[in-house]
Amino acid sequence: MLDADFFDRDTCEVAQALLGKVIYARYQRYWLSARIIETEAYYQHEKASHASLGYTEKRKALFMPPGTIYMYYARGGDSLNISCQGEGNAVLIKSALALGDAETIAIMRTLNPVNGRKREKEKLCSGQTLLCRSLHLKVKRWDQQQFDQKNFYIAETAYQTQKIIQTTRLGIAKHRDPHLPYRFIDYHHAHYCTRNPLRQRVKNFKIIEM
């Protein structure tokens, strides 16, 4: 299980280090899991950050110690973030790759259907709200909480990310610093992320070799 020290670092550093880590979430008697393949970093000083709007009870987790869970509603769904070093700084878990056996994948499909049909395994967590839906992560349950090894946590595994794509974040308005290259993607799983930059013309794009 990743501890608070893991998150007590620069936000972009944490965003890259989270790639390849696995989210584990308990649902009833099952453990649902997914490997993180896409993250976004947010700093209090830049306009895209929720923290730049100031402290409120809803944004309290952003000002709590590193490793605190910050969840909010995005486009009608739940969204998962974790606070990092420095008040107001956090990483958004943008997408992941569903893991598990046939039984747990079936549960995730039931939690996250698409037009009444089964969603492809590779698309179950390809977006911040889809990820939370598939893992049954809810704002009311986890916002402002700490990770709990009995119910919800992120862990190190043997998998190591070899290449990282660094590019601009998604859905950032023109007046909110959309040019900042604070989005990070596991190169080898880019085709499963929210929007694959390898197939599009994207500014501020580079490959980081690990």
HUWODA-V890111 format. One record per pair of residues at least 6 apart in sequence whose C-alpha atoms are under 8 Angstrom apart, sorted by sequence separation. I is the first residue (numbers start at 1). J is the second residue. D is the distance in Angstrom with one decimal. If there is no record, write none. Layout:
i = [I;I]
j = [J;J]
d = [D;D]
//
This chain:
i = [25;26;42;43;44;46;62;72;73;83;84;99;113;124;125;132;147;172;190;7;24;25;42;44;45;61;71;72;83;84;98;112;124;125;147;190;6;24;25;43;44;51;55;61;62;71;72;82;83;110;170;185;190;24;50;61;71;81;82;109;125;169;23;24;70;71;81;82;109;124;168;169;22;23;51;59;69;70;81;168;169;22;23;69;70;80;81;109;112;168;169;22;23;69;70;79;80;167;168;169;21;22;68;69;79;167;168;169;20;21;67;68;109;166;167;168;19;20;66;67;105;108;166;167;19;20;66;67;166;167;18;19;65;66;112;165;166;19;64;65;66;165;166;19;62;63;65;66;164;165;18;62;112;164;165;61;65;111;112;164;165;16;63;64;98;111;163;164;181;15;63;98;111;162;163;180;181;15;62;63;97;109;111;161;162;163;179;15;62;63;97;98;108;62;97;98;108;12;62;97;12;96;97;11;95;96;167;11;95;96;11;94;95;94;95;94;168;93;96;167;168;52;95;167;168;51;94;167;168;50;51;166;167;49;166;167;49;165;166;165;166;165;166;44;164;165;44;163;164;43;44;163;164;43;163;164;42;43;162;163;41;42;80;162;41;42;79;161;41;42;78;79;40;41;78;39;40;77;80;39;40;77;79;39;40;75;78;38;39;74;77;78;38;39;77;36;37;38;80;8;37;38;7;8;36;37;78;7;36;37;78;79;5;6;35;36;78;4;5;34;35;4;34;35;3;34;35;33;34;33;73;126;127;32;33;71;72;126;127;32;71;126;123;14;122;71;72;32;70;71;11;31;32;69;70;71;10;11;30;69;70;7;9;10;69;70;7;8;9;15;32;68;69;7;8;14;15;68;69;7;11;68;69;11;12;67;68;11;64;67;61;61;60;61;34;97;96;96;95;94;95;94;33;32;27;27;25;25;25;26;48;26;25;26;24;25;24;25;47;48;23;24;40;47;48;23;24;46;47;48;23;24;46;22;23;21;22;21;22;21;22;20;21;20;21;20;20;42;20;41;19;40;41;40;39;40;38;39;38;39;38;1;16;37;38;37;2;1;2;37;1;2;37;1;2;1;38;37;38;19;20;19;16;15;12]
j = [31;32;48;49;50;52;68;78;79;89;90;105;119;130;131;138;153;178;196;14;31;32;49;51;52;68;78;79;90;91;105;119;131;132;154;197;14;32;33;51;52;59;63;69;70;79;80;90;91;118;178;193;198;33;59;70;80;90;91;118;134;178;33;34;80;81;91;92;119;134;178;179;33;34;62;70;80;81;92;179;180;34;35;81;82;92;93;121;124;180;181;35;36;82;83;92;93;180;181;182;35;36;82;83;93;181;182;183;35;36;82;83;124;181;182;183;35;36;82;83;121;124;182;183;36;37;83;84;183;184;36;37;83;84;130;183;184;38;83;84;85;184;185;39;82;83;85;86;184;185;39;83;133;185;186;83;87;133;134;186;187;39;86;87;121;134;186;187;204;39;87;122;135;186;187;204;205;40;87;88;122;134;136;186;187;188;204;41;88;89;123;124;134;89;124;125;135;40;90;125;41;125;126;41;125;126;197;42;126;127;43;126;127;127;128;128;202;128;131;202;203;88;131;203;204;88;131;204;205;88;89;204;205;88;205;206;89;205;206;206;207;207;208;87;207;208;88;207;208;88;89;208;209;89;209;210;89;90;209;210;89;90;128;210;90;91;128;210;91;92;128;129;91;92;129;91;92;129;132;92;93;130;132;93;94;129;132;93;94;129;132;133;94;95;133;93;94;95;137;66;95;96;66;67;95;96;137;67;96;97;138;139;66;67;96;97;139;66;67;96;97;67;97;98;67;98;99;98;99;99;139;192;193;99;100;138;139;193;194;100;139;194;192;84;192;142;143;104;142;143;84;104;105;142;143;144;84;85;104;143;144;82;84;85;144;145;83;84;85;91;108;144;145;84;85;91;92;145;146;85;89;146;147;90;91;146;147;91;144;147;143;144;144;145;125;192;192;193;193;193;194;194;135;135;135;136;135;136;137;150;172;151;151;152;151;152;152;153;175;176;152;153;169;176;177;153;154;176;177;178;154;155;177;154;155;154;155;155;156;156;157;156;157;157;159;159;160;182;161;182;161;182;183;183;183;184;183;184;184;185;185;149;164;185;186;186;153;153;154;189;154;155;190;155;156;156;193;193;194;185;186;186;184;184;182]
d = [5.6;6.1;7.2;6.0;7.5;6.5;7.7;5.8;5.9;5.9;5.0;7.3;5.7;6.3;3.9;7.1;5.1;5.1;5.5;6.1;6.4;5.2;5.5;5.1;6.0;6.2;6.7;5.4;4.2;7.1;7.4;7.2;6.6;7.6;7.8;7.6;7.4;5.8;6.3;7.7;4.9;6.9;7.6;6.5;6.5;5.4;7.2;5.4;6.6;7.4;7.9;7.4;7.4;4.6;7.3;5.2;4.9;6.4;5.4;5.8;6.6;6.6;5.3;7.0;6.3;5.9;5.4;6.8;5.9;6.3;6.7;7.9;6.6;5.3;6.7;7.6;7.3;4.9;4.3;6.0;7.3;5.5;6.3;6.0;5.5;6.1;5.9;7.7;7.0;5.6;6.6;4.3;7.2;4.7;6.8;7.8;5.8;7.9;4.1;6.0;5.7;6.0;5.6;6.5;7.8;4.5;5.8;5.0;5.7;5.6;5.7;5.3;7.0;6.2;6.3;5.4;7.7;5.3;7.5;5.3;7.1;7.3;6.9;5.2;5.2;6.2;4.9;6.3;5.7;6.6;6.7;5.3;7.0;4.4;6.9;8.0;4.8;6.6;7.2;7.5;5.6;5.6;6.7;7.4;7.9;7.6;7.7;7.9;6.4;5.0;7.6;5.5;5.8;5.5;6.5;7.0;8.0;6.3;5.3;5.0;5.7;7.4;8.0;7.1;6.4;5.5;6.3;5.2;6.2;5.7;4.7;6.5;7.8;7.9;5.3;7.9;7.6;6.3;6.5;5.2;6.0;6.9;7.1;6.4;7.8;7.2;7.4;5.9;4.7;7.9;7.6;6.5;4.7;6.4;7.5;6.4;6.6;8.0;6.7;6.0;5.5;5.1;7.3;5.8;5.5;6.0;7.9;7.0;4.8;7.7;7.2;7.7;4.7;5.6;5.6;4.5;7.9;6.4;6.8;7.5;7.3;7.5;6.3;7.3;6.4;4.9;7.9;5.4;7.5;7.9;7.4;7.8;4.6;7.9;5.8;6.7;8.0;7.2;5.4;5.9;6.3;4.7;7.1;7.1;5.7;6.2;4.6;6.7;5.0;6.4;5.4;5.7;6.6;4.4;4.8;7.5;5.7;6.7;6.3;5.8;7.8;5.4;7.0;5.1;6.2;6.1;5.5;7.2;4.6;7.7;7.6;5.4;5.6;6.4;5.3;6.7;5.1;5.1;7.0;5.6;6.7;7.9;6.4;4.8;6.6;8.0;6.0;6.5;4.9;7.1;7.9;7.3;5.2;7.0;7.6;7.3;7.9;5.0;8.0;5.2;5.9;6.5;5.4;7.4;6.3;4.9;7.3;5.4;4.2;6.8;6.1;7.6;7.5;7.8;5.1;6.5;6.1;5.8;7.9;5.7;5.0;4.8;5.2;6.5;7.2;4.2;6.9;6.2;5.0;5.4;7.3;6.2;7.1;7.6;6.5;7.6;5.9;5.3;5.1;7.0;5.1;5.1;6.7;7.5;6.3;6.9;7.5;6.2;7.6;4.8;5.8;7.4;7.9;6.6;5.0;7.6;6.9;6.7;7.1;5.6;5.6;7.9;6.3;5.8;5.3;7.8;7.1;5.4;5.0;5.9;7.5;6.0;5.4;5.0;4.5;7.3;8.0;5.9;6.0;6.6;6.4;5.2;7.3;6.2;7.9;6.8;7.5;6.5;7.9;7.7;7.1;4.8;7.1;8.0;7.7;7.3;7.9;7.2;5.8;8.0;6.4;7.2;7.1;6.0;7.7;7.0;6.1;7.6;7.6;7.6;6.7;4.9;5.8;6.2;7.8;4.4;5.6;6.7;7.8;4.9;7.5;5.5;6.6;4.6;6.2;6.0;6.1;7.5;6.0;7.6;4.4;7.6;6.9;5.5;6.5;6.6;5.3;5.8;6.7;5.3;7.1;8.0;6.3;7.7;7.8;6.2;6.2;7.4;5.8;5.2;6.6;5.6;6.5;4.4;5.9;6.2;7.4;5.3;5.6;6.6;4.4;7.1;7.6;5.7;6.4;5.1;7.5;6.3;5.8;6.5;5.7;5.4;7.6;4.2;6.8;6.6;6.3;6.8;7.9;7.3;7.5;6.3;6.2;6.9;6.8]
//
